[in-house]
């Protein structure tokens, strides 16, 4: 990767970073950090500690400072999430202060609402600009609703982060629209920079592909899903489509890679539909994920809510034919009939029809898979994405004097009260 002639010193704040990997956020921040470092930028990641990991290390050119949990115990579970987040931000802020005692920084880059308090504190303490990436929104995850106090509180933190940041990064045009609508931010303040994929990493060895195929496939086609088992990923609709797919394609099998709170409910539905011999739960497959993708005849991404659709890019990089719901960022990645097939979200019959089309015409499916893999390499390389992100940093730094004046004026006038609207926040405006 060519070295930049105008390096930036950046502190990235994230609640996930290897070895802490809960969802796609940890992979994103790790790839961004290492790509920025490879381009010659000075990168420090301040993140959550994991048992057995060093409190501080230099890895892949990135300085990693990890914040250990304080003695008071707050479980990382939904009922205690806000208490845990506040406690986490206290320890994260101390770790960030430690990092700033020995290194100078030009900009802070916060990833999602869980690091907001630390991000605003460090911006004010260091007097440098704040950039925020909003990977998803709470109302978006709930299809436009904020059903209880926890959701409404998270929404206000997201709003606060968006309005405190000098620049906001979104992963898709859909997310730029959602941020504008839900968080009342002008589109001119939101920069769209997609997530990236290190394409060569997703090319599995033929022996690994054969091993996965032997483990999960029967005497018919194999379809796959990968992701967290939560409602918004739409796995339930894929399960409901399996009986029809099984009728059309005898011997069909489905492998589900991943885990999450929705698993027990999915297993109960599979038992009710008598699909136990057809569906396999692989759990977290780790290093076997590229081979799992490549072993399938189609990877299905049935999301109800998907700000970007990282798993679709990863599956495409692995060479799998794609069938995705036409929602959110997925609709911007997959061009129907060119790089995959699409279907309306929450429609098992349409899902079955789309996937069946791929399985019935293997030549066409593999041609689309080749075009999708080439598209991933061309448009979603991390070197380009790191360069675009660094340019946002430079824009934020260039606007620092104005940002400081605006911050001082805001502080003098007091913090605004954030009104949380009721009803479906994503519903179309009345005509």
N, C-alpha and C positions, 0 to 999 in steps of 0.2 A: 504494500500500500504506500503511495507517495506521501512524503512528509509535508505537512502544511507549513506555509511561510508566515502564518499569523496565528500562532497557537493560543489557546484559551485555557485558563485554569478553572476547572469546574468541580464543584462538590455535588455529587448526586445523592439524593436521599430516597431510600426505598425500604419498605418493610420486608421485601423478599430479595435475596441474592444468594447464590450458591454458597453453602449447601442447603439453605432454606429455600425450598421450591414448593409453593402451594398451587399456583396456577401459571399462566403464561407471563405474568409480570416479571418474575425472577429471570426467566430466559431473555426477555426483552432488555432489561437493564444490564444484564451481564454482557450481551452481545453489543449493546450500544457503548458501554464503558470500554470494553476491550478494543472495539473498532476506533473509538476516539483516541485511545492511547496509541494504537498502531499508527494513527495519522499524525502523531507528534504532540497531541494535547496533554496537559497535566490533569489526570483524572483521579479523584478520590471518591470512593463510595462509602457512605456512612449508612449502616444497616443493622439489622437484628442479629444477635448472637445465636449460635447453635452449639449444642453440646459437642465438645471435642474440637471445635474450630478455634483457631487462634483469635485473640482479641484484635490483633492487628497483623497484617501481612502485605507483602507486595507480590501480586500474582498477575501474570500476563500484562505487565506494565501498569497495572491499576493498584493504587493504594486502597486497601480495604480496612475500614475501622468498624468494628462490631460493638454494639451496645449490649452489655449483659443485663438481664432482668434484675430489678431491685428485689430485696427480700419480701416485701408484701406480695402475696400471691393473688393474681387476678387471672382466672381461667380464660383462655382464648376460645370463647364460645359465645354464641349469639346473645344470651341474656346479659353477659358481662362485657360485651364488646367495647362499649364506650369507656368503661372503667379501665379495661386493658389498654385501649388506645391512649388514654391520658397518661397512664403509667409508662407505657412504651415511649411516648414522646418526651417525657422527663429524662429517661435514660438516653434516648437518641440525641437530645439536645446536648447533654454533657459529653457524649462521644463526639459530636460535631464541634463543640468548643475545644475539645482536646485536639482534633484534627487541625483546627484553625490556629492553634498555638504554635504550630511548627511549619505550616504551609500557608501561603497567601492564595486568595481566590478572586476570580473576576465575576463569577456568577454561581448561583445555586439553582439546581434543577431538581424539582420535587416530582415524585411519581405517585399520583393518586392521593386521596383525602387522608389516609392514615398517617401521613407525615406532615400535615399542614401546620400544626403548632410549632414544630421544630423549624420548618421552612420559614415561617414568618418571623420567628424569634431570631434566626441566624441572619436573615436579610436585614433586620433592623440593627442587630449587633455589629455586623460587618459593614453595613452601608453599601451593599452590592445588590444588583438586580436579581429578581427571582423569576425563573421560568418554570412553568408547571405543565406536565403532561397529564391529561385527564383521560384515562384509558376506558372508563365506563362511568355511568352515572347511576345513582341509586334508583331514581324514578324510572330510568330506562330499563334497569334489571327487572322492575316490576310492571313493565308494559305501560308506563305512564302514571302509576299510582304510588302514593306514599302511605301505606296502609296503617302504620302505627308510629308511636313516638320515636322509636329507634330509627326508622327510615327517614322520618322528618328531620331528626337531628343530623344524620349523615348528610342529607341534602343541604342543610345550612352550612356544614363544613365545606362541602364541595363548592358552594356558592362563594364562600369566603376565600378559599384558595384561588378560584378563578379571578376574583376581583382584586386580590392582593398581588397576583403575578403581573409582571410587566408584559409577558407574552405567554400565550397558552398554545400547546401543541395538541392536536387531535390526530388520530390514526386514519381517519377517512373523512370524506365529504359528509357522509351521514352523521358522523360524530360532531363535525363542525356545526351542522344544523341543530343537532340535539343540544349541544352546549349553549348555542345561542338561544334556543327556545326555553330550556329548563333553567339555565344559569344567568340568563339576561346579559349575555356578553356580545358585543358587536362582532360580526364576522371578520372585520378587519384586524381584530386582536387575536384571532385564532389561525394558526398556521397548520396546514395539513401535511404531515409527514408520515408515510405508512410504516408499519412494522416491517422488519426485514427477515431474511432467511439466509443462513450460510448453506447454500445449496449442496456443496460437496459432502457435508456432514450427513445428509439424508440419503445418500446412495449406499444401500445395504449390499453386503456380500451375497452372492447367489446361494452359498451354503446356509447363511442365516435365513434367507427367504424360504428356502426349502424346508428348514427346520420348523419355522412358524406355520408354513402351509400344512406340514404333516401333523402338527399339533392341533390346529383349529379347523381345517377344512374337511369336508366329507367327500362324497362322490359328486358334488355339484359345486356351484360357485360359492365363493367366500366374500362377504361384504363386511366392512368394518366401521367402527366409530371410535374416536379417541377424544377424551376431554373429561372435565369434572362432571360428576353425576348430580346435576342440579336441574331444577325445573326449566330454567331459561335455555338450557342446551337442547331441549326438545327430544331427548332420547325416548321418552314415552311414546312419541308419535312414530319413531322408527320401529319400536317394538310392536305397535299396533299394525304396522304395514307388513310385518314378517309373515303372517298367515297367507296373505295374498301372494307375496313374493314366493313363498314356499310352494304354493299351488302352481304358479307359473314356471318355477325353476326347481324341480325335484332335487333333493339333496342339498339345497342351499343351507348355508350356515352364516351366523352373525357372531363376530367377536367384538366385545366391548372392552376397550382399554381405558382404564381410569377408575376413579373411585369418588365417593362423595355422599352427602346426606340423603340423596334420592335413591341410593342403591337398594335398600330394603323394599321400598315401594315398587321399584322396577322388578325385583325378583318375585314379589308377590303377584304382579301382573303377568309375568312370564309363566308362573305356575298356574294361574287361572286360565291362561290361554293354551296350556299344555305345550309350551315351547321349550321346556327345559333341555331336551336333547339337541335343540337347534341353536340355542344362544349360549355363548361362553363368556363369563366375566374373567378377564385376564388381570384385572387390577392395574397397578402402575407397572408398566413394562420397561421403563427406564431406557437403557441403551438398545433394547429390542424394538423401540417404536419405529425407526425407519424400516426395518425388516417386516414389521407387522403391517405397515402401510403397503409396502411393495408386494406382500403376499396376497393382497386382496384383489378381487376383480372390480371392486368399487369401494371408495370411502365415502360415507354419507355424513354430511354435516347438517343436521335438521334443526338448527338453532331457531328459537323464537326471538331471541335478542342477541345480536352479535355486532359489537362496535366495529370490529375489523374482520376477524376470521383467520387467525394465525394458523390454525390446524389445517385449513384448506391449502395454504401455501406450503406447509410442511409435507402434507400428503402429495401434493403436486411435485414437489422436489424429489420425493421418493419414487415417483413414477406411477402413482395410482390414479385411475380414472376418478373423476369427482362428480358427486351429486350433492348439491347444496341448496338450502332454502334461500329464496330470493328476498333476503332481509338485510338491513344494515350494511356493514362493510362487505359482506359476502357478495352482494349484488354488484359491487364495484370490482371484485376480483375475477369472478367467473363469467365469461361471455357464453351464453347458451349456444350449444352446438359447435362451439369453437374450442373452448378450453374446459368444457364440462357441461353438465345439464343442471337445470334448476327446477324448483317446485315451490308452490306457496307454503309458507310456514303453517304449522298446525293442521296439515292436511295429509293424513296417512295414505289416502287413496292416490293423491297426486304424487306423493313420495314413491309409492310402489310403482306407479307408471313410469316415472323418470328413471328409477334404478333399473327396472325391468328393461327399458330401452337400451341402457348400457350393457346389460348382461346378454341381451339378445343379439347384439352386433359388436362382437369383440374387436373386429378390425377398426370400426369407427371409434370405439371407446379408447383403444390404444393410440389412435391418431390424435384424439383430443388430449390424452394424457401427455403425449410428446410435446404438443403445442403449449400445454400448461407448464410443463417443466422448463421449456425455453423461455416462457414469459416470466417465470419466477427469477431465473438467472439474469434476465435483461432488466427487469424493473424493480426488483426487491433486494438487491445486494446491499450488505451492511456498510460497505465503504461509502456508497452514495448517500445512504441514510444518515450516517455519521457526519458527512460533510454538510448536508442540509441542516442538521441539528446544530452544528457548530456555527452556521451562518445565523440561526436564530439567536444563539448566545451573543454573537457580535452585535446584532441589532439591539438586543436588550442592553448591552453595555453602552452602546452609543447613545441610548436614550436615558442613561442613568441620571444625569442632572435633573431632567424633567421628572423622572420617576421619583427622585428623592423629594423634590418640591411638592409633588402631588401627595406623597406619603405623609409629609409633615402637615400639609393642609388637612388631610383626612384625619390625622391623629388629633389635631387641634379642634376639629369639629366633632370629635367623638365617633365611636364605631356605629355604623348604621344598623338598624334593626332589620333582620331579614324576614320578610313576610313569606310564609309558606302557603301557596295557593292550595285549594282543595279540589278534589275531582281528578280526572285523568289529564295530566299535564301535557301529554303528547296528543290529545284528541285534536282533530282538525278544527280550525277556527270556524265559528258559524258564518254562513254566507251572509 
